[in-house]
Amino acid sequence: MGKWGIGADHQPNIDRAANLFDYWGGVSYQSNFWHESDCVYYLNDGLFDKGNNTCDCPADSRGVEGPRVRIGKENLVDPLHLSTQIFPNHIDKFLDGRDPTKPFCLSISFKTPHGPWQDYDPIFDSLYRGIEFPLSSTANLLTAFLQPDFIQNSLNNSKQANDPNDIGQGHRWVSNPTALRNMIRLYCRTITGMDQSVAHLRNALEQRGLANNTIIIFTSDNGQIIGEHGLSGKWLAYESSIRIPLFVWDPRSNQQRGSRNQTALSIDFAPTILDLAGVSIPESMQGQSLVPVLNDPNATTRDSWFYEHSYNHGGRIAASESVRTNEWKYIRYTSMSPGFEQLFDLTNDPQETTNLADQAEHQAILESLRNQLETYKQTLH
């Protein structure tokens, strides 16, 4: 299962994607948290006529209908929630419909924690009520105004269209800590719905005698800036944007449980899965298997890596490239000439509040990281 981001000609692309899988529970566009109980997407069994599962739910009050991103469950008679009801149903259909004589790979691409965060399942209405969530020390207007103007005016601050006086979403968030905490409360309720779906998966494997021979990998595609640096979004090289969860459970292994203080990248996922399955890793893959780190907490991965976000969304995102080591981070913003640079000492400044790029005593490390960046750009293809 998964999401399939596509355009207006969604049905031909859905057909093409669906036929690449034995079972297909994917959706077009960003998918919606609420669907009608007789929605074609919900009822399709994922095994036959796989491409015929495009959401046909009625429109909301804005006139948004079908697979387009609707908000809420307005005009739905018997609404079902994606995380807590629909995904568990698809999980069961997959496990019961698969060929039991063959290995399987089930990929579940949750919409959570993507917004709209107010669209969590109402069974969590009372959850986290009364809890005062801690905010980042950088979630304040003073820190926000220290950001370069091109970042403050980018999509990372998300100003409202047609409102020249809007201060931007990130600035609005940190201007009202109570409202920001309330929004984080909605965010956490949405995530808890996903947790419940993962619990259903674990129970479903147990009930079918599959739990002791099934590896589970849980991760995400990006981080989320929620007020840090007075910003919003996911497009910058700041830690809150680039750090993602990664949990690996292999019930066959006697590996030591617990966290690992080593760098793992998304390009490592494919080599790791191949290694866990006993399949040779192609030399063309840039990533590396994390199995040695899973088995030995003292094993190491890499001491530096390259990051880039070159898409500028029509000038609304501050395009950047970066090198991150265990102690330092160098960022170059490429949307202007000459590029703007940032240098952060992650050991002494983990919140990335002090840009050291212009300080004379740090020019040696700055030049070293510049050179590393150029080497990465020339050698990575």
Order of alpha helices (4+ residues) and beta strands (2+ residues): beta-alpha-beta-beta-alpha-beta-alpha-alpha-alpha-alpha-alpha-beta-beta-beta-alpha-beta-alpha-alpha-beta-beta-beta-beta-alpha
